[in-house]
Amino acid sequence: MKKIELEIIALSHSITQSQSYAVVLGEKKPGNRRLPIVIGGFEAQAIAVAIENMSISRPLTHDLIKNLCGEFDIQLKEVLINNLKDGIFFSKLICESNGKSIEIDSRTSDALALAVRFGCTVYTYEFIMDQAGIILEEFDKKEGIELEDVPSASNEPKTDKKSSLAELQTLLDDALNKEDYEEAARIRDEIDQRTKEDN
């Protein structure tokens, strides 16, 4: 069965499910289809942290898995979204160790969080795109999905514009300690913007 290569193009809040997000996968060339998948807040943060290359004080679960794989010489070669049943996506981690290929069942949200960390390719099959894919022109009209930039780069940070850089750095450290990585990304972007303006 022919595989379709995908890439993560956005994270969005899910309007239909509170406390949930949608990770939006785009079909790589040629193609204009999108595949939105509802995921939990923790997994959305895990994906956002990896995409933003944020440094964190302690490893998240997905970082720990990557570190373990590195220690035991296991490479994640690809992620395959291989099935869709009753609205639930199923995925496999295609790994390699000592020249042997291993397939591991995984929740799709975890598989995507690992794919970003390993820099591996994400694939799916045509029948899944037929069932759940959305044509680009229809995407913004799709009920229940609000598209935002990855990861919430367009959102204003929850900081006072009068805060000094030192105060912002303290807020950033607090957000990282609380593992509130979305807020940390916003604060970091504010610090970067002010630093550029000062130079």
C-alpha positions in Angstrom: 0.0 0.0 0.0 1.4 3.4 -1.0 2.4 5.7 1.8 1.7 9.4 1.9 4.3 11.7 3.5 3.0 14.3 6.0 4.4 17.1 8.0 3.2 19.0 11.0 2.0 22.4 9.9 -0.1 23.7 12.9 -1.4 23.2 16.3 -4.9 24.5 17.1 -7.4 24.6 20.0 -10.2 22.2 19.5 -13.5 24.0 19.8 -15.6 20.8 20.0 -13.5 19.3 22.9 -12.4 21.4 25.8 -8.9 21.0 27.0 -8.0 19.4 23.7 -6.0 20.5 20.7 -5.7 19.5 17.1 -2.4 18.8 15.5 -2.7 19.5 11.8 -0.7 17.4 9.3 -0.2 18.6 5.8 0.3 16.4 2.8 3.8 17.0 1.3 4.1 17.7 -2.4 2.2 17.3 -4.4 -1.0 17.8 -2.3 -3.3 20.2 -0.7 -4.9 18.0 1.9 -4.8 18.5 5.6 -5.3 15.8 8.3 -6.4 17.3 11.7 -6.0 14.9 14.7 -7.4 15.8 18.2 -4.8 15.4 20.9 -4.5 16.2 24.6 -3.0 19.3 26.1 0.1 17.5 27.4 0.9 16.0 24.0 0.3 19.4 22.4 2.8 21.0 24.8 5.3 18.2 24.1 5.1 18.8 20.3 5.3 22.6 20.7 8.4 22.4 23.0 10.2 20.2 20.4 9.2 22.4 17.4 10.3 25.5 19.3 13.6 23.9 20.4 13.0 25.1 23.9 15.5 24.2 26.6 13.8 22.7 29.7 15.3 22.0 33.1 14.1 18.4 33.3 13.3 16.0 30.5 9.7 15.4 29.5 8.4 11.9 29.0 9.1 12.0 25.3 12.6 13.4 25.9 13.2 10.5 28.3 12.1 8.0 25.7 14.4 9.6 23.1 17.3 9.5 25.6 16.6 5.8 26.4 16.5 5.0 22.7 19.9 6.7 22.2 21.5 4.8 25.1 20.3 1.4 23.7 21.0 2.2 20.1 17.4 2.3 18.9 16.6 4.7 16.0 13.1 5.8 15.2 13.0 5.7 11.4 9.5 6.7 10.7 6.0 7.1 12.2 3.1 5.5 10.3 -0.5 6.5 11.0 -1.8 3.2 9.8 -5.5 3.0 10.8 -8.6 4.9 11.7 -11.4 3.2 13.6 -14.4 5.0 15.2 -12.7 8.3 14.9 -9.5 7.1 16.6 -6.2 7.2 14.7 -3.8 4.3 15.2 0.0 4.6 14.7 3.2 2.6 14.6 6.7 3.6 15.5 9.0 2.0 12.9 12.3 1.5 14.8 15.7 -0.1 14.0 18.1 -1.7 16.4 21.1 -3.8 15.5 20.0 -4.0 11.9 16.6 -5.3 12.9 13.4 -3.5 12.1 10.8 -3.3 14.9 7.2 -2.0 14.8 5.8 -0.6 18.0 2.1 0.3 18.5 1.7 3.9 19.7 -0.9 6.6 20.3 -0.7 8.9 17.4 -0.1 12.0 19.7 2.9 10.3 21.3 4.2 9.1 18.0 4.1 12.7 16.6 5.8 14.1 19.7 8.6 11.5 19.2 8.7 12.2 15.4 9.5 15.8 16.0 12.3 14.9 18.5 13.9 12.3 16.2 13.4 14.3 13.1 11.8 11.4 11.3 9.2 11.3 8.6 5.4 10.8 9.3 3.4 8.8 6.8 -0.2 7.6 6.4 -2.3 5.8 3.8 -4.6 7.0 1.1 -7.7 5.5 2.7 -7.1 7.5 5.9 -6.7 10.7 3.9 -10.0 9.8 2.1 -11.8 9.3 5.4 -10.4 12.1 7.5 -8.5 14.5 5.2 -9.7 17.9 4.4 -8.9 19.8 1.1 -7.0 23.0 1.8 -9.8 25.3 0.5 -12.3 23.7 2.9 -10.0 23.7 5.9 -10.8 27.1 7.4 -14.5 26.3 7.1 -14.2 22.9 8.9 -16.5 23.0 11.9 -14.8 22.5 15.3 -11.3 23.5 14.3 -9.6 26.9 14.8 -6.4 27.2 12.9 -3.5 28.9 14.7 0.2 29.2 14.0 2.5 26.6 15.6 2.8 26.9 18.5 0.6 29.8 19.4 3.2 32.3 18.0 0.5 34.7 17.1 -0.8 34.9 20.7 0.3 37.8 22.8 2.2 36.8 26.0 0.4 37.1 29.2 2.7 39.8 30.4 2.5 43.5 31.2 4.1 45.5 28.3 5.8 47.6 31.0 7.6 44.5 32.5 11.4 44.8 32.4 13.5 42.2 30.6 14.7 41.0 34.1 11.0 40.6 35.1 10.2 38.8 31.9 13.2 36.4 32.5 11.8 35.7 36.0 8.4 34.9 34.5 10.0 32.7 31.9 11.9 30.7 34.6 8.6 30.4 36.6 6.7 29.1 33.5 9.5 26.6 32.7 9.5 25.4 36.3 5.7 24.9 36.2 6.2 23.1 32.8 3.8 25.6 31.2 5.6 25.6 28.0 3.1 27.4 25.9 3.3 30.4 28.3 7.1 30.1 28.3 7.1 30.2 24.5 5.1 33.4 24.5 7.3 35.1 27.1 10.5 34.0 25.3 9.1 35.5 22.0 8.4 38.8 23.9 12.0 38.8 25.2 13.3 38.1 21.7 11.2 40.9 20.2 12.3 43.5 22.8 16.0 42.5 22.5 15.7 43.0 18.7 14.1 46.4 19.2 16.8 47.5 21.6 19.6 46.6 19.1 
